[in-house]
Amino acid sequence: MIQEGKQHMTETSAKQAKDRIWQIVETINRTCKEGKRFDRLGPFYSDRVVMVLPGLDRRVEGRATCLRYYEDACSRMAVHKLDGSDERIDVWGNTAVVTYRYDCVWDFQGKTLTDDGHEILVFVREGPDWKIMWRTLIPGSRQIQTCPVEEEARDKKQDVREACDDLMTTSPVCQLTTIDANGFPHTTAMNNLRCAREYPLLAPLYCDSGNDFLMYVTTSMQSDKMARIRANPKVSMYFCDPSQIIGLMLSGEIEVVTDQALKNRIWQKGWAMYYPNGPDGPEYGVLHLAPAKVKGWYQGRPFEFKLKQP
């Protein structure tokens, strides 16, 4: 009878722990959906919490930084749906692991996105309550639905230079190619800071430059890409729009921007989700390319611009 009573108490305690842990998860998701009152999430996180971002190559550490990441990310989104299901909670003493499936729909920069994946959380009991010590996401299948504003017809460009400018100011991404120590190319998709729709406040930066093909991009200073650039700054950037039958390549030596005022000017609201320590942080890097060569293909013919060298 005594043994059975202990077993019953253990089962009851485990159920109470699981119920409390899932309550915390639902409160966090509800806060993200509402987009406010993030301060109430503080007690749910350990001071030493680590959030590993999707892809497992970046991490956010510490309660204050993680809460700022949540608030910064959610402030840029309008979350319409964030449901959790198929939860599995395993408890061992003062440690618990939570896995569950999430189903999310949100608007971001003129697009509606959907994602169904899994979140993994490690909880520890600190004092009387459970707190998150470690967390990551495993994204599922993601779909992007184009907003009606993006379906506006583009004006046909008679002039090749105008067509190139149109390509650079409407493409949301560009392809940056660097060279590794063995001479092999590595190509990475980069956010195009010249895209007027995505970064309208940066448009004057290019208008005032006197260089029609000037490019700025941001990257983590701790990335493998930066190691390759430090060893060999020769790069190319490529833009392409198959519907207009145009491809544009910029090539030259890329430089790291050290002017903090310029880095501050380029900094965008919401970037703390990528660079947790802000525009002054060591991970936030801005790269500058004033191409030495510009060439490409436009509606069946190659072209190349001869640029004035500084």
Secondary structure as the mmCIF struct_conf table of DSSP 4:
data_model
#
loop_
_struct_conf.conf_type_id
_struct_conf.id
_struct_conf.beg_label_comp_id
_struct_conf.beg_label_asym_id
_struct_conf.beg_label_seq_id
_struct_conf.end_label_comp_id
_struct_conf.end_label_asym_id
_struct_conf.end_label_seq_id
HELX_RH_AL_P HELX_RH_AL_P1 ILE A 2 GLU A 34
TURN_TY1_P TURN_TY1_P1 GLY A 35 GLY A 35
HELX_RH_3T_P HELX_RH_3T_P1 PHE A 38 PHE A 44
STRN STRN1 TYR A 45 VAL A 52
HELX_LH_PP_P HELX_LH_PP_P1 LEU A 53 LEU A 53
TURN_TY1_P TURN_TY1_P2 PRO A 54 GLY A 55
BEND BEND1 LEU A 56 ASP A 57
STRN STRN2 ARG A 59 GLU A 61
BEND BEND2 GLY A 62 GLY A 62
HELX_RH_AL_P HELX_RH_AL_P2 ARG A 63 SER A 75
TURN_TY1_P TURN_TY1_P3 ARG A 76 ARG A 76
STRN STRN3 ALA A 78 TRP A 92
TURN_TY1_P TURN_TY1_P4 GLY A 93 ASN A 94
STRN STRN4 THR A 95 PHE A 108
TURN_TY1_P TURN_TY1_P5 GLN A 109 GLY A 110
STRN STRN5 LYS A 111 GLU A 126
TURN_TY1_P TURN_TY1_P6 GLY A 127 PRO A 128
STRN STRN6 ASP A 129 THR A 146
HELX_LH_PP_P HELX_LH_PP_P2 CYS A 147 CYS A 147
HELX_RH_3T_P HELX_RH_3T_P2 PRO A 148 GLU A 151
BEND BEND3 GLU A 152 GLU A 152
HELX_LH_PP_P HELX_LH_PP_P3 ALA A 153 LYS A 157
BEND BEND4 GLN A 158 ASP A 159
HELX_RH_AL_P HELX_RH_AL_P3 VAL A 160 THR A 170
BEND BEND5 PRO A 172 PRO A 172
STRN STRN7 VAL A 173 ILE A 179
TURN_TY1_P TURN_TY1_P7 ALA A 181 ASN A 182
BEND BEND6 GLY A 183 GLY A 183
STRN STRN8 PRO A 185 ASN A 191
TURN_TY1_P TURN_TY1_P8 LEU A 193 ARG A 194
TURN_TY1_P TURN_TY1_P9 ALA A 196 GLU A 198
HELX_RH_3T_P HELX_RH_3T_P3 PRO A 200 LEU A 202
HELX_RH_AL_P HELX_RH_AL_P4 ALA A 203 CYS A 207
TURN_TY1_P TURN_TY1_P10 ASP A 208 SER A 209
BEND BEND7 GLY A 210 GLY A 210
TURN_TY1_P TURN_TY1_P11 ASP A 212 PHE A 213
STRN STRN9 MET A 215 SER A 220
TURN_TY1_P TURN_TY1_P12 MET A 221 GLN A 222
BEND BEND8 SER A 223 SER A 223
HELX_RH_AL_P HELX_RH_AL_P5 ASP A 224 ALA A 231
STRN STRN10 LYS A 234 ASP A 241
HELX_RH_3T_P HELX_RH_3T_P4 PRO A 242 GLN A 244
TURN_TY1_P TURN_TY1_P13 ILE A 245 ILE A 245
STRN STRN11 ILE A 246 GLU A 253
STRN STRN12 GLU A 255 VAL A 256
HELX_RH_AL_P HELX_RH_AL_P6 GLN A 260 ILE A 266
TURN_TY1_P TURN_TY1_P14 LYS A 269 GLY A 270
HELX_RH_3T_P HELX_RH_3T_P5 TRP A 271 MET A 273
TURN_TY1_P TURN_TY1_P15 TYR A 274 TYR A 274
BEND BEND9 TYR A 275 TYR A 275
TURN_TY1_P TURN_TY1_P16 PRO A 276 ASN A 277
TURN_TY1_P TURN_TY1_P17 PRO A 279 ASP A 280
BEND BEND10 GLY A 281 GLY A 281
TURN_TY1_P TURN_TY1_P18 PRO A 282 GLU A 283
STRN STRN13 TYR A 284 LEU A 289
BEND BEND11 ALA A 292 ALA A 292
STRN STRN14 LYS A 293 TYR A 298
TURN_TY1_P TURN_TY1_P19 GLN A 299 GLY A 300
STRN STRN15 ARG A 301 PHE A 305
HELX_LH_PP_P HELX_LH_PP_P4 LYS A 306 GLN A 309
#
